[in-house]
């Protein structure tokens, strides 16, 4: 690897993390190199910097393109293809999450949906089906939440994330208020009033 030490550390680490996130280590390193570069890179530059074979770099670029993690760039008077990452870190995160959802979550939801629609043939299967339905409902709820977050503008999403701990503290405070003597909290229409 022909890289400055700080960049080399990041590239190697990103390759290791990439393999844990479901992408090939080589692909993770290619992405990290392109991400850190202040200029778009062509395949030859990536081969030279990382020491990978031309075919590995070509396959890595193709995989990153399919996941919408890199963009093709053209430089005037140069016939080579150059690659850059999205400028906005939030676009990168959204694309990574979307790629994982399509690869991991959607097939799981499809499998669970089909299994819970079947008629169980034993009490053992019926018990398993109930557990799978619980899992389906949780994953489906998280997926719907994720889809709402994907639609949200970046500025609002950042504000919401920054409010995270404050919202939890507010929630805890309302729970404490419910148990204080003499404090009446209006109940929602769904909850029984118990005469209050």
N, C-alpha and C positions, 0 to 999 in steps of 0.2 A: 504494500500500500504506500503510495507516494503522496502523503498528506501531512500537513502540520499536526503536531501532537494533540491540540485541543479538538480539532476537527476529526482526527482519527479516533479519539476516544468516543465522541458522539456517534460517529458512523458505526463503529463496532458495537456500541451499546444498542443503537437503534436496530441493528441487524438481529441482535439477541432478543430484544423486545418484540420485534416483528414476528419472529418464529413463535413466540408465545401468543401473539394476536392472530395467528392463523395465516401469516404470509411467510414465504420463504426468506431465509436469512439474507440471501443475496439481494432479493427484491427490497428488503428493508434497508440494506446498506446503500443501494442505488438511490432509493428515495431520499435518505438522509443527506447524501452528497448533493443531490439536486436541490433539496430544500435549503441547505446552507450556502449554496453558491449565489454570488451576487450577480451572475450572468447566466443565461440559459446555457446548458451543456449539450454537446453532441455525443453520440455513442463512443467515438474514438477517445474523447476526453474522459469519459467514464471508465473505459477499459484501462486507460493509462493511470488514472488516479487510484482505482481499486484493485487493479491486477487481475480482473476477471476476464474470461474468454469473451470474444465478440458475440458468440451465440448466447451465452448466459446473460449478457447485457441486453441483447435484443429481446430475449424472452422476458426479462425483468421489466423492460420498458413497456412491452405489450401488456403485461399484467397490470402495471401501474396505470396505463391508459384505460384499460377496461374498468378499473375501479374509480376512474375520473380523479386520480390523484396528481396527474401531471398534464401539462398542456403542451402541444406542439407549437414551436415558435420558428419563424423563418427570419434569417438575417440577410439583408440586402447583399446581392452579389456573392452569396454562398449557397451552394446547392445542398448542403447537408441539413438534416433535420436536427433541430435543437429542442431541448425540453426544459420546462420550468414548472415549479409548483404554483399553486394558487397563492396570491399575496396575503390574503386574509386568513389568519390561523383558524378562525371559526369555520370558514369554508372547508379547510382541510379536515377539521374534526368532524364536521357534518358528513363529508364524503367517506371518511373512514368508518364512521358508525353505520352509514347507509350500506356500505359494502359488507360489513359484518352482519347486519340485519338480514340482508338478502341471502348470505351464505349460511348463516347459523340459525337465526330466529325463525324466518319464514318456513323453512322445511320442518322445523320442530312443531310449529303451530299447525301446519298441514297434517302432520302425522298424528298429533294429539286430537285434532278435530275429527279425523277419520276414525280413530280408535274409540272416542267417546260416543260416536254415532252408532257403533255396533251394539248388538244385543249380547250381553255377557252370558256365557254358557255354564258358569259355576259361581259360587259365592266368592271364591278366590278372585275370579275375574271381575266380579261386581265391585269388590273392595278396591282392586287395582284401578278400575275405571273411575271410581269416586276420587281417588288420589290424583289420577291423570287429569280429571276435570278441574280440580283445584289448581293444578299446575297450569293448565290451559288458561283459566281465568286470570291468574296472576300475570302470565306472560302477555296475554291479550291486553290487560289493563296497562302494563308498562309500555307496550307497543303503541297503544293509543296516545298515551302521554308523550312518548317520543315523537309521534307524528305531529302533535300540537307544537312541541318545541321546535321541530324542523321548520314549521311555518312562521315562527316568530322572528321578527327582525333581530339582528345581532345585538343592538343596543339594549333592547328590552330583555333579551335573554341574559345578557351580562348583568343587568340590574336585578333580575330575578335570582340569579345565582348568588349575587352579593347579599341579597336579603335572606338567603337560606337559613342561617343560624338565628336571625332575628325573628323570622316567622315561627321557628320552632319554640323560641323563648316565649313568644306571644301565645302560642298554643298551650304551652305548659302553664302560663299564667292564668288562662281561662279555666283550665282544669283545677287549679288551686282555688280560684274564686268560687267554683261550684261547691267546694267542701267547707267554705267559711260559714259559720252560723250567722243568720240574719241576712245573708246575701241571696237574692233570688235571681236566677238566670232564666230568661224566657226560654222555654223549650220549643223545639221545632214542632210543626204539626204532625210529624211522623211519630214523635215520642209521646207515650201516654202521660197525661198531666198529673195523675195521682192527687187530684183535688187542689193543686196549686195554680 
